[in-house]
Amino acid sequence: MRIDDCKMVIWNLMEQVRYSIYSRNPAFSALRLIFLKYAVDNCIGATSKEDMQQCVRAHKMLAMRDVENGIDTMIPVLQYIDRFYGFDHILSHPANVDAYARELFGVDQNRQKKNASEENFKTIMSLLGELDLEERSDESIGATYADALLEIIETNSERNSFSAEFVTNHSISKLAKAILSVNDTDTFVDFTSGTGASTLGIIGDSRPQIINAEINGEAVAVSAMLYIMKGHEKLRIVCQDSLSNVIDGLRGNKLFVDAPLSMKVTKTDNNDYSDSSLAVINRVMHDYLTRDGIAAITLPGSPLFQMKPQAVSLRDEMVNLGMLKAVIALPPLWNYSAVNTNLMILSKKQMPCHNVVFIDAVQDAKKTGSKNRTNILDDALIARIASAIENEETIAGFSYVAHTEEICNKDYNLVPATYIKYPKAEDTMTIEEIESQLSELYRQLLQ
């Protein structure tokens, strides 16, 4: 099974969904539909004779394009998958059941028919019924479809206010992967996990314990489906506000957070921060990162230099506790955005970080050839950044190793450009060359 073949199936399903119903994100609709067929073909989560019989009924429902009676056949399949993985109604939540009802059978919450004809939905069921998604020993069909879906979801997502449609930039995931080095014995945590794309990008082929939290129910369901199709079994996913309240058991030694900038945070008894970036840093430092762990956090520029008391106090604490390991300045990495990104690395190693590595990778990023000219971090740049952090290297114009005392003397300003020594550009032009250029400019102005 080639990934391009999977993409063709996905695009066909997305086109049918667009034609049949209104969907703000047809890629998520395609994921739900393919996941259901994958779960049925492989009896995912089935632990009893009744579960197996339910899979057979669902399989027949798809094969016979039974639009009239399919919804009651589908719901139990989602319920026993939730039970098997210990999910709290993540897949069988009414919102997800309603989404399936619209996409497969063309009915709304009140089971009322939509305007599209029954034939539209029979076409969708026919496409699914023709797919053979049973896993074989020689290839992982589920993982290939998951990878294809991830590429399509990433292509169609933007950094906006909808967390269910927000996907971490691939360059950031690759950089975090190089720095965190997640392996099978780790517990990987992302407490604003979105669709799970960043988790899958960072852990790669390893099989750690995955613990995720996300406030958006649709995103939680999307991530659960992708993880299952990728073959992960050690999962804990919750749909809760992990910034306003501490969630028990949400702790790990490898941690990544890329919270949407517009995410709202509610002040509670154990949270004094309404600024989402400060709330993320606080949760990493005090609640979700275990001893001897390391975390990577994406941030806008303001938390690194703003002088309001909460921000200064938090920077003071992380520096003097020896938790701040590195700050990396990155260029804009999202389409239609001119906002730079920063990646902060925090550590709870037994040996405190007395030195902090500041890196400026803004000018070293590459431009893609696409219409939007998006910046990307190539493999060479990612390796250079990871090496500078690991070896605590000072490189002119790129990195600087600052002692905590130096940071204290600069009022805990964490902007990399404050510390990095930039080589002065030498002016090698002669007076004659300058005069020639001025004359040419003057001539062009007269024309």
N, C-alpha and C positions, 0 to 999 in steps of 0.2 A: 504493500500500500504506500503510494507516494503522497507526500504532503500536498502537491498540486492537485491530485485527484480529490483529496479531502476538501480542499478549498472550493473546487467546482461544485461538489455536493452542497457545501455550506451556502455558496452564493445562490444556487438554485432554490434552496429552502428560504433564504432571505427574500428572494424575489417573490416567491409565492406568498410569504407573510405580508409583504408590502401590498400585494395585489388583493389579499383577502381581508386584512384588518389593519387598523391603525396601530403602529408600534413605534415608540420613540427610539427603540434600539433593536432593530431586526436581528443583529448579531447575537444578542442574548436570547431571542426567540429561537434561533437556529441551535444554539447551545442546549437549551432546554429540550428541544425535540430530539436531537441526536443523543443526548444523555439518556432520555427515557428508553430509546431503542437499544442503546448500549447496555443499560441496566437489565432490560428484559432478556436480551440475547445471552447475557452472561449470568443471569440470576443473581445479580449483585445484592448482597445482604440477605438472601434467602437462607433460612436456617431450619425450616420445617417443611413437611409435606404440603401444608396449606399454602406456604409461601411459593413453593415451586408450581403448584397448581395455578396460583394467581399470575405467575409469569407466563404460563401457557395461555391463559385467558387473554392477557394483554397482547401477547404475540399474535393470537388469532384476530383480536380486535384490529390491530394494525394491518394484518394481511388481508382481512375481509373489508377493510375501510368502513368499519362499523361506526359511523358518525353518531347514530342514535343512542347507542348503549355504551360508548367507550369511556365516558367520564367516571362511571362507577367502577370500572375495571382498573382504571389508572391509579386512583387514589390509594388503594392498599399497597401498591408497589412502592410508592413514595414513603408510605408510613413505615414499612418494614425496613427500608434502607435507613431511615432516620433512627429506628430502634437499634439496628445493627451497629451503627457508628456512634451511638450515644448522642445524636443531635437532638436538640430541643425543638422539634417540629420545624427544622430548617427547610427541608424539601417539601414537606406536606403542609406547610403554613397556608392558610386560606388564600393569601395573596398569590402564592405560587400556583396553587390549584386553579385559581381563577385565570392566571396567565395561560396555563395549559388548556383550560376550557376554551379560551378565545382562539388559541393558535391551532388546536387540533379539531375542535368541534364547532367553532363559530358561535358560542353562546356567551352571554355576559354573566354577572354575578347572580342574576335572578333566573339563569338558565333560559334566557330569551334569545331567540335567533337574531343574528346580526343581518345586515343587508346583503352580504355576500352569499352566493348560492352554495348549496350543500356540495356541489361538484368542486368548488374551490378547495374545500377542506378534505375532500376525498383525494384530491391531487396531492396535498401535503402528506396524507397518510399513505398514499401509494409510493411516494418518494422514500418515505421511511421504511415501508414494508419491503421494498426492494433491496435495502441495505443489509449486508451481512456483517454485523459488528462483533461476532463472537471471537474472542481472543484465541490466537494460535501460539504454539511454542516458538515458532520461528520469527514472529513479529508481534509488536504491541499495537494493535489497531486503535485502542482507546487513547494511548499516548500520542499517536500521530494525529488523530482528530483534535485532541486537546491543543497540540502545538499549532495546528492550522487555525483553530478558533482563537487562540491567543494572538496570533499575528493579525487576524482580521479585527478583533476587538481593539487591539492597540492602534491599528491604522485608523479606526473610526472613532477614537476617543479624543477628548481634549481636556486640558487642565481647567475644569469649570466647577461650578458649585454642586454638581450632582456626583456624589461619591460613587454611585453605582456605575457611572460612566467615566470615572477617573482612573487612568492607568499610569503607573509610574513609568517615566521615560526609560527606555531600554538601556541607554548609556549609564544612567544612575544605578540600575540593577546590576550591570556588569561590574561597575566600580565597587559597589557594596559587596558583591560576591568575592572579588579579589581581596578585599580588606578583611571580611568576616571569616572566610574559609570554613564554611559550615560542613560538618561531617556527620556520619550516621549516629554518633553517640551524643550529639548536641540536642538541645531543645531550642528551636527557633520560634521567636515570638514577633508578631506584628500586630499591634493593638489598634491600628487604623488601616486594616488590611485591604479594603476595597474589594476588587475582583480576584485577588490572590495572584495576580500576574507578577508582582514584585517578589513574592515568596517563591514562586516556581523559578523565576529567573535567578534568584540568589542562591537557592539550595542546589540547583543543577541536578545532577544524577544522584546526589546523596539522599538518604532516607532518614532524616532526623524526626524527632517528635515535633509536630507542627501545632502551634497554638495561635489562633487568630481571634481578633475581636473587631467588629464593624457595626456601626449604628444603622446602616442601611440594609434592610432585609433582603432586597434583591441581590445586592452585592454579595452578601453572605451565602446565598444559595448558589450563585455563580461560582464562587470560589470552591464550595463543597463539591460541585459537579466536576470542576477541572481537576481537583486533587484526586478524586476517585478514579477518573478516567486515566490519570497519570500513574495510578497504581499505589498511591499512598494509603496507608492503613492507620498509622499513629497520628490521629487527628483529634483536635479539640477546637471547635469553632463556636463562638457565641455572638448573638446579636444584642449588644449592649453598648451604652455610652461609657467607654473605657477612660475618658479624660475627666469627666465630672465625678466619677465614682471609681474606687479601686475594685477590680474584679478578682475574687479569690482564685488562686491557681494560675493566674496569667503571668507566669514568671519563666524566664529562660536565660541561658548564658550567651545566646546569639540573638541580637535584636535589631530590627530595622523598622523605621517609621517614616512614612511620607504622607503626612496629613494634608488634605486640601487646605489651601490658604483661607478659604471662607468658612471653614468649619466652626460652628458655634460651640462654645464651652459654657456650661452652667456652673456658677459658683455654688459650692456645697460646703458642708462642715469640714470635709477633708480636701477641698480644692479652693484655693484663693485666686486662681488665675482665670480670667476671661479671654486673655490672649492665647490662641490655640498653640502657637509655637512655644511659649513659656510653659504652658500646661504639659506639652509633650516632654520637654526637657525635665520638668519636675517629676513626671511619672517614671521616666527612665531612671533618673538618679535614685529615687526613693522607693519605688514600688515594683517595677516589672523586670529590672535587670538583676540577675542573681550575682552572688559573690564570684569573682574570677570571670565575669562575663564582659562582653564588648558589644557596643551598640553603634549604629550608624543612623543619623537623623538628618533629613533634608530640612532646610530652613531658608526663609527670606533673609535679607540683609539686616533688617531692623533689630532683631534680638541680639545681634553681635555688638551693637554700639549704642543703642538707645539708653538714655540716662534716667529713665524713670526708676524709682527705688526697687521695684520687684525685679526688673531685668538686671540691674547692677548687682543686687544681692545674690541672684541665682548664679551669675557669672563668677562672682567672688567665691561662692561656695564650691563650685565645680573645680575652679583653679586651685584653691587652697586645700581641698581634699585630695588633690592629685588625680581627679577623674578625667580631666580633659586631655585627650591624646593628640587630636589634630583638628584643624579647620581647613576645609578645601573650598576655595572660591571657584565656581564653575560658570560658564556662559549661559545665556538663555537656551533652554533645551526643549521648549514646546513651540509648536506652530503658532504664529501670529503673536508671539510674546517677546517683549524686550527686557523682561525681568530676569536678572541673574539669579542663580541658585547657589546655595552653600551646603556642604555636607560636613556635619560635625561628628567626630568620633569620640565617644565616651568609653571609659574602661573602669572596671572595678577589680582590676588585678590586685593581688596582695602587695605588690610593690607599686606605690603611688607614682603617677606620672609627674616628675619634677620638671620635665621639658615638654613643650608643646610644639608640634610641627605645623607651621602655617604654609599653605600651598596656594599659589595663584595659577590656575590652569585655564584662565579665561581666553588668553591669546593662543593657546596651543591646541584648542579644539579645531576639528575639521568641519567644513561646510559640506552638506550633502548636495547632490546635483538636482534635487527636487525643486519644484516651483517655489516652495516656501523657504528654501535655503536654510534648513534646520541645522543647528550645531550637533555634532556627535563627538564622543570620546573614542578614539580608535584604540586598538589593543596596546600599541606602543605607549600611548599616553597613560592608559590605565596602569600598565606595568611600572611606568616611571613614578606615578603617584604612590602606588603601593610600596615601592622600594624606598622612596623618600621617607615614608612614615615608618616603615619597619626598621630602617637603618638610621633614622634621625639625621637626615642629610640636609645641609645648607647648600643650596645651589643658586647662584646669582640669577635674579629675575624669575625664579621659579619657586624656591622654598627657603624657609628660615626656621631654625630651631631656637625657640625663645625659652629662657628659664622663667619659672613662675614669678620670681621677683621682678623681672623686666615687665611682665604683663601687669603686675600690681602697680608698678610705677606709671603705667599708661591707663590707669583707671579701668582696668579689665576690659579694654577695647579688644575685641577678637576679630577684627577685620584683617585678613591676611596682608593687604596692601600697606597696613600700618607698620609691618615688621620687615617685609621682604625688601632687600636691597636690589634696586633695578639699575643695571648698567646704563650709563649715559651714552646716548647716541653721538657718535663722532661726526662732525660736519666736515666732509672732505671736499665740498664744492669750492671752486676758486671764485674770485671776484668776477672774472670774465664770464664764467658759466652762469652766475647769478644775474649779471647784467643782460646776458643773452636771453634767459628765461623771462625776465621782466619785459624786455623789448617784444618778445613773441606774444606775451599776454596783452600788452598794450595794443599791438597790431590786431589781435583777435577782437578786442573791445571796439576798436574803430570800425571793424567790418560789421 
